[in-house]
Amino acid sequence: MLGFECYKAPDDRKLDTEACVKVVLRNQNLGLEQYRFLLKTIVSSGLGEETYGPRNVLDGREEFPSDKDAHSEMDEIMFETLDKLFAKTGVSPSEIDILVVDVSLFSPSPSLTSRIINRYKMRDDIKSFSLSGMGCSASVVAVDLVQRLFKTYKNQFAIVVSTESIGTHWYCGKEKSMMLSNCLFRAGGASILLTNKQALKNQALFKLNCAVRTNIGYDDEAYKCCIQVEDDEGYQGFLLTKFLTKAAAKAFTSNLKILLPKILPVTEFIRYGISYLARIKTIKGQNPGFSLNFNLKTGIDHFCLHPGGRAVIDGLGVSLGLSEYDLEPTRMALYRFGNTSAGGLWYVLSYMEAKKRLKKGDKILMISLGAGFMCNNCVWEVMKDGLEDTRVWDDCIDSFPRKNLVNPFTEKYSWINDECLNFVRLEKFESSA
């Protein structure tokens, strides 16, 4: 990896407390029960007041978005990050051999890759790929695709663009399991420059050591636990079911069975083997099965988890035996930028770099979960000392980590009761009148 850039929207796109309340109050379908659930979810989401929303949502056009809104949202993210990436690395758009764009919910014709090729007047022999429908885990899929192409094509430059179309997929109904996405997903994305040119090895920031992809779509519960559907009233949204955590655990465990032998030292497997035999003896010869009782820190120095939500971060932290120091980059990325879907991992990696945590030889485990249901993980090795580019954290990195991650919604709306909600309804009615 020669470089990467994350997207940061202008300040007038920030979804602070007041902006969120305005969006909530515009939804004419919500009743007292939905208000209570929605505000409680926002309070406990782990997001702060500086995340960014789509332009059409902030302008009040979330219920009837246009293709122009979708293209505008994508153009801002793709072109801003690519402009910065080309300028910083000195690589010209005409030198790019492979282009991969992953956006799950927006697949126009011509494709987004063609839109980039047209903008930068790239070569006619460029190999382009558009990935859709893969959710928050798509970025690692794109990186793995490039890695496989590099085995066939030598001396190549590749670009990966990872983002999501949020504005034209805002849920305007009242189903609780579909309202969650509005509370978590925010505008963002990233562009990454990769190469297999040996002559540029000394310029690389990171080296991809391995990538493992797992898809358990054969399991009906897993397939349906994170899916785009219409509710009974015809409003389209993203359904998150109660089976999501079960699917995540199953996919994650299957992935680690393949990944761990690639990244952990032999001594750790010896220790695990002794522990395994002890467990067999304890349960009288029965097979205790695979467990996550490995010390990942024997082979990994940093953990770059997808900032999908506070519950996801807490769950992975417990499963992997991670400390708050390990989880800090992910928690801060969620608080500052929200869940930016496939682009989220790069905000976490950027935080590590801005905080000067990385030194040559360190191993970074990227963990991503997404619709399918998929778990896609990879390991990067730091190739240089002194990585300290602040990128999107330049104006705030000194104020992080934040010890208090309580959203101001807590102070203003955590005391929710019928009297408060009746006031909200009255305010809503008066403003619409």
NORPEWO-V325926 format. One record per backbone hydrogen bond with DSSP energy under -1.0 kcal/mol. NH is the residue of the N-H (numbers start at 1). CO is the residue of the C=O. If there is no record, write none. Layout:
NH:CO
NH:CO
This chain:
2:193
3:193
5:191
7:189
13:10
14:11
15:51
16:14
20:16
21:17
22:18
23:19
24:20
25:21
26:22
27:24
28:26
30:27
35:31
36:32
37:33
38:34
39:35
40:36
41:37
42:38
43:39
44:40
45:42
48:335
53:13
58:54
59:55
60:57
61:56
70:66
71:67
72:68
73:69
74:70
75:71
76:72
77:73
78:74
79:75
80:76
81:77
82:78
83:79
84:80
85:81
86:82
87:83
88:84
89:85
90:86
95:92
96:93
97:157
98:157
99:127
100:159
101:129
102:161
103:131
115:111
116:112
117:113
118:114
119:115
120:116
122:117
127:97
129:99
131:101
137:134
138:135
141:137
142:138
143:139
144:140
145:141
146:142
147:143
148:144
149:145
150:146
152:149
153:149
158:194
159:98
160:192
161:100
162:190
163:102
169:166
178:175
179:175
184:180
185:181
186:339
187:52
190:162
191:5
192:160
193:3
194:158
196:156
200:197
201:198
203:200
204:201
205:1
206:1
207:381
209:379
210:379
212:377
214:375
216:373
219:216
223:219
224:220
227:239
229:237
231:235
234:231
237:229
239:227
240:177
241:225
244:241
247:243
248:244
249:245
250:246
251:247
252:248
253:249
254:250
255:251
256:252
257:253
258:255
259:255
260:256
262:259
263:260
264:260
269:265
270:266
271:267
272:268
273:269
274:270
275:271
276:272
277:273
278:274
279:275
280:276
281:277
282:278
283:279
284:281
285:280
286:283
294:292
296:294
298:295
299:296
300:296
301:363
302:363
304:365
306:367
308:306
310:45
313:309
314:310
315:311
316:312
317:313
318:314
319:315
320:316
322:317
327:323
328:324
331:327
332:328
333:329
334:330
335:331
336:332
337:333
338:334
339:184
340:338
343:340
344:341
346:343
348:344
349:345
350:346
351:347
352:348
353:349
354:350
355:351
356:353
357:352
361:382
362:359
364:380
365:302
366:378
367:304
368:376
370:374
374:370
375:214
376:368
377:212
378:366
379:210
380:364
381:207
382:362
383:205
393:390
394:391
396:393
397:393
399:396
400:397
410:407
412:408
413:409
414:410
416:413
421:417
422:418
423:419
424:420
425:421
426:422
427:423
428:424
429:425
430:426
431:427
432:428
433:429
